[in-house]
């Protein structure tokens, strides 16, 4: 009766069942022991192993099971069913939980075998030959064309061997299984549900409320390359509460990567002090996304200060010379140089070591922090060539404009051949120019371990309310300027600028309390005056936090003889806005 029920549940097994019945009529095949090493099955082609565990419930057909176990196993249509019995009145005096396992293999033209396990092998089976077999007093097995077998043991495993093949084992982890009939019923209901969902989705399309074109075009846009940004005007920013927009050509608009809070803070400081010319650029160190891009000109003729490389790099160029001294000459932040003079200019005699006149000594780190010109001039003259400095400047982007959404001027370097002028240029006296955008990129490069990232300012492009393009590209490395070890050494040197150097007063109040408590800032100031034009240039280029950089910043302030704010003060206020927005403890927003 159970045999017939099995055939009804698995109709595909009927053909195999007839073959198995005829084989059984001829007599059972020899049964091999269950130990490893017994004769393997004769299958030579594809192996197929499947396992399913079932838990017994009350069933009249199992009432005659012997004490200690009761079970039934049958395999059909490449499936095997296992029953696991627990204590139940209908099963006799079965004790505990039993697991029955089957290991079988199927070969071309061959049968499936079940074997009687040896008492020494708990739960281990090995298939071979064809026919049927029974476990050792632990139940019975019946064959339906593919053969069955039962055995006792917890924690055992099933095994199947074939000539030239390694054994395959199954773990004894019970897993619920479903019959073919259940799966067919489930599939039918699933198909009906899918059809209903498709019909529901088509209703808005049929009524004309949704078109097919929009989803398809949206999919095409997301996979498209970056569109042309013709007409992007960063001087006409639309600052909204949660985003910043800028106009494009052909009626399009660009949503920018700018942080509205930081952008407003930068703009407010520029307007508050009515700076003649100023520019601020803040870049996210690990992505290259521009978070602030503020330009201000207090004159009738407006232009983008951030994109112009008119200002001298001044002492910011000491970062380039310092990188060359570390990477080309093998020096470090603790290398010491004694000196005299060189406070505002460098004369030829100040470049000569003089034990009598050299009353002061400083490490390179201190010299960078306090912007000691003569120390850098002497070290450059001793250890570097003009080619060394020019090459390092090129590694940091001098001589080439940046790949950016708007046109920008390339920072320039003109290295003199005269030894004295070479030393002066290496210390930051003229012969170099820099834009705020390129200066922020320089700071980002050091903060990012020497790797310069492409700066990006456009997040997405719209036409009306329609999204045309979304920037989901990963950050792109433009070049590696210096080794990570060199960048780390430069960071140690640049920290001196804010801790006890030329920017200490800008980043601390009159009592010495930092405006950014708990946040170390690495940076470099630069100051140079073009007297014939009454233009007083001040820079701050740096990043924070110094130990785990998040943002890089460059601030340029061009004053006239009367001034109220310098580049370092402007950078401080923009950094305060950023870290206050991000919840840094003790940091307040600028007034």
URHUGI-V615813 format. One line per field, one symbol per residue. ss: DSSP state (A for helix, B for strand, O for the rest). phi: phi as a letter, one per 30 degrees, with the letter a starting at -180 (. if undefined). A space follows every 10 residues. Layout:
BEGIN
ss = ???
phi = ???
END
This chain:
BEGIN
ss = OAAAAAAAAO AAAAAAAAAA AAAAAAOOOO OOOOOOOOOO BOOOOOOOOO OOBBBOOOOA AAOOOOOOOO OOBBBBOOBB BBBBOOOOAA AOOOOOOOOO OOOOOOOOOO OOOOOOOOOO OOOBBOOOOO OOOOOOOOOO OOOOOOOOOO OOOOOOBBBB OBOOOOOBBB OOOOOBOOOA AAAAAAAAAA AAAAAAAAAA AAAAAAOOOO OAAAAAAAAA AAOOOOOOOO OOOOOOBBBO OOOBBBBOOO OOBBBBOOOA AAAAAAAAAA AAAOOOBBBB BBBBOOOOBB BBBBBBBOOO OOOOAAAOOO BBOAAAAAAA AAAAAAAOOO OOOOOBBBBO OOOOOOOAAA AOOOOOOOOB BBBAAAAAAO OOAAAAAAAA AAAOOAAAAA AAAAAOOOOO OOOOOOOOOO OOBOOOOOAA AAAAAAAOOO OBBBOAAAAA AAAAAAAOOO BBBOOBOBBB BBBOOBBBBB OOOOOOBBBB OOOAAAAAAA AAAAAAAAAA OOOAAAABOO OOOBOOOOOO BBBBBBBBBB AAAOBBBBBB BBBBOOOOOO BBBBBBBBBO OOOOOOAAAA AAAAAAAAAA AOOOOOOOOO O
phi = .ddddddddb dddddddddd ddddddjdde ccddddjded dcdbcdcbbb bbcbcdbdad dcdcdddjaa abbbbahibb cbcbcceaed cicdciccbc bbcbbcbdic cccbbddded cdicbbcaib kbabddickb bbcbjcibab ackcidacbb cbeicddccc ddcdbdbbdd dddddddddd dddddddddd ddeddddidb cddddddddd ddcdddddce idbdcbdcdc ecabcbdbdi icbcdcddde dddddddddd dechdebaab bbbdddbidd cbbcbbbcad dcadddcccd dddhdedddd dddddddcci dbdcdcbdaa iidcabcedd ccdbedddcc badddddddc hddddddddd ddcbcedddd dddddcjdjb dddbdbdbdd dcbbdddded dddddddjch ibbacedddd dddddddcij cdcddbbcca bbbicddcab dcddecddac dbdedddddd dddddddcda cdcdddcbdd cidddbdibd ccabcababc ddchcccbbb baaadddbdc bcbbbcbccc ecbbbcdddd dedddddddd dciddiccdd d
END
